[in-house]
Amino acid sequence: MVSMEFTKTAVDGCWIIDLTPFGDERGGFARTFCAKEFAEHGIETGVAQANMSWNAKKGTLRGMHRQIAPAAEGKLVRCTRGVIVDACLDLREDSPTFGEHVMVELSADNRRALWIPPYCGHGYLTMTDDTEVTYQVSGFYSPEHERGQRYDDPAFGLQWPGEVEVISDKDKAWPDWDGKPIK
């Protein structure tokens, strides 16, 4: 039995992961993570941290975050309450999809996850009040290696599906891409 369905996206190495639930009179069951299945799709499965964020207001934007070497991290992101639109922006200059992005709706109802490869920018916009988002992260958080790009950087053309109502000062201040190699 296949426990998860992996769908490639327009960003190299970024995967949508859907569950294959089993149901009976008790309710349902599904595997949300399997190192073997992830490895079969070329996904680094070491989990260094598990994080959670919660957001009170619809229109909250977090992003676009990433970490650089030696503290790069991949993220498996899932929305466990409410609805978000999650974004992966390819900032790997040696990638065939550099500058491309994908946006995927993640919700408590669809139970979908998105794998964000290391060095890619990650962010999301809440589409409902009272959202909760969980992350399994392949590296440890390192403030000195954290980087970001503006969520509305014209160089990348991210079109968020709603108004940004709440955003941190730090996320508003990330620079636009200047055409130089991203470090």
C-alpha positions in Angstrom: 0.0 0.0 0.0 1.3 3.4 -0.9 1.0 5.7 2.0 1.6 9.1 0.3 1.3 10.5 -3.1 4.2 12.7 -4.3 3.5 15.2 -7.1 6.3 17.2 -8.7 5.9 21.0 -9.0 7.4 23.6 -11.3 10.3 24.1 -8.9 12.9 21.4 -9.1 12.9 19.3 -5.9 9.7 20.8 -4.5 7.0 18.2 -3.9 3.3 18.3 -3.0 2.7 15.4 -0.7 -0.9 14.1 -0.4 -2.0 11.4 2.1 -3.6 8.1 1.2 -5.9 7.6 4.1 -7.3 4.3 5.4 -10.7 4.6 6.9 -13.1 2.4 8.9 -15.7 2.7 11.6 -13.2 4.3 14.0 -12.3 7.2 11.6 -9.1 7.4 9.6 -5.4 6.8 9.6 -2.6 8.0 7.2 1.1 8.0 7.3 2.4 11.6 7.1 6.1 10.8 6.9 8.2 7.9 5.8 12.0 8.2 5.4 12.1 5.4 2.8 9.4 7.0 0.6 10.9 10.5 0.9 14.4 9.0 -0.1 12.8 7.4 -3.1 11.9 10.9 -4.3 15.3 12.3 -3.6 14.2 14.2 -0.4 16.7 14.5 2.4 14.8 13.2 5.4 16.9 14.1 8.4 14.7 16.0 10.9 16.6 18.4 13.2 13.7 20.4 14.5 9.9 20.4 14.4 8.3 23.9 14.6 4.8 25.3 14.8 3.4 28.7 14.1 -0.1 30.0 14.7 -1.7 33.1 13.2 -4.7 34.9 14.6 -5.7 36.9 11.5 -6.5 36.1 7.9 -4.0 37.9 5.6 -1.0 37.2 7.8 2.1 36.7 5.6 5.3 35.0 6.8 8.2 34.9 4.4 10.2 34.6 2.2 12.7 32.9 4.5 15.7 30.5 3.9 19.0 29.6 5.4 22.4 29.5 3.7 25.3 27.1 4.2 26.5 25.7 6.4 23.0 25.9 8.0 20.7 25.2 5.0 17.4 23.6 5.8 14.6 21.9 3.9 11.1 22.1 5.3 8.1 19.8 5.2 5.2 22.2 5.8 1.6 21.2 6.7 -1.4 23.4 7.8 -3.1 21.7 10.7 -5.8 24.3 11.3 -7.4 26.7 8.8 -6.1 27.4 5.3 -2.9 28.9 4.0 -1.3 29.4 0.6 2.2 28.2 0.9 5.0 29.4 -1.5 8.3 27.9 -2.6 10.7 30.3 -4.4 13.7 28.7 -6.1 16.7 30.8 -5.1 19.4 28.2 -6.0 21.4 29.8 -8.8 22.6 26.5 -10.1 19.0 25.2 -10.4 17.2 24.7 -13.7 14.2 26.4 -12.1 16.0 29.4 -10.5 13.5 32.3 -10.0 10.5 30.0 -10.5 7.9 29.6 -7.7 4.9 27.5 -6.8 2.0 28.3 -4.5 -0.1 25.5 -3.0 -3.1 25.6 -0.8 -2.6 23.7 2.4 -5.4 23.2 4.8 -6.6 21.1 7.7 -9.2 19.7 5.4 -6.9 18.6 2.5 -4.1 17.5 4.8 -1.6 18.2 2.1 2.0 19.0 2.7 4.7 20.8 0.7 8.4 20.0 0.7 10.6 23.1 0.4 14.1 22.2 -0.7 17.2 23.7 1.0 18.1 27.2 -0.2 14.6 27.9 -1.6 12.6 30.8 -0.2 9.6 29.8 1.8 6.6 31.8 2.9 2.8 31.6 3.3 -0.3 33.7 3.5 -3.2 32.8 5.8 -6.5 32.6 4.1 -8.6 32.2 7.3 -8.4 33.4 10.9 -6.8 31.1 13.5 -4.4 29.1 11.4 -1.8 26.7 12.6 1.2 25.5 10.6 3.7 22.7 11.4 7.2 22.3 10.0 9.6 19.4 10.0 13.0 21.0 9.3 16.2 19.3 8.2 18.6 21.8 9.8 18.9 23.8 13.0 17.8 27.4 13.1 20.8 29.7 12.8 20.1 33.4 12.9 23.4 34.4 11.3 22.6 32.2 8.3 19.0 33.4 7.8 18.2 35.2 4.7 15.1 36.4 2.9 13.6 38.1 -0.1 10.7 40.4 -0.2 7.3 38.7 -0.5 6.4 41.1 -3.3 9.8 41.4 -5.0 9.0 42.3 -8.6 11.9 40.2 -9.9 10.0 37.0 -9.0 6.4 37.9 -9.6 4.7 36.2 -6.7 1.0 36.9 -6.9 -0.5 36.3 -3.5 -4.2 35.3 -3.6 -5.3 37.8 -1.0 -4.3 41.1 0.7 -1.4 41.1 3.1 -2.8 42.6 6.3 -0.3 41.4 8.9 3.5 41.1 8.3 6.5 41.5 10.6 8.9 44.5 10.2 11.7 42.0 9.4 9.7 40.4 6.5 8.8 43.9 5.1 12.4 44.8 5.1 13.9 41.9 3.2 15.6 43.3 0.1 14.5 43.0 -3.5 16.8 40.9 -5.6 19.5 43.1 -7.3 20.4 40.7 -10.1 23.6 39.6 -8.3 24.3 36.1 -7.0 22.2 35.3 -4.0 24.3 34.5 -1.0 
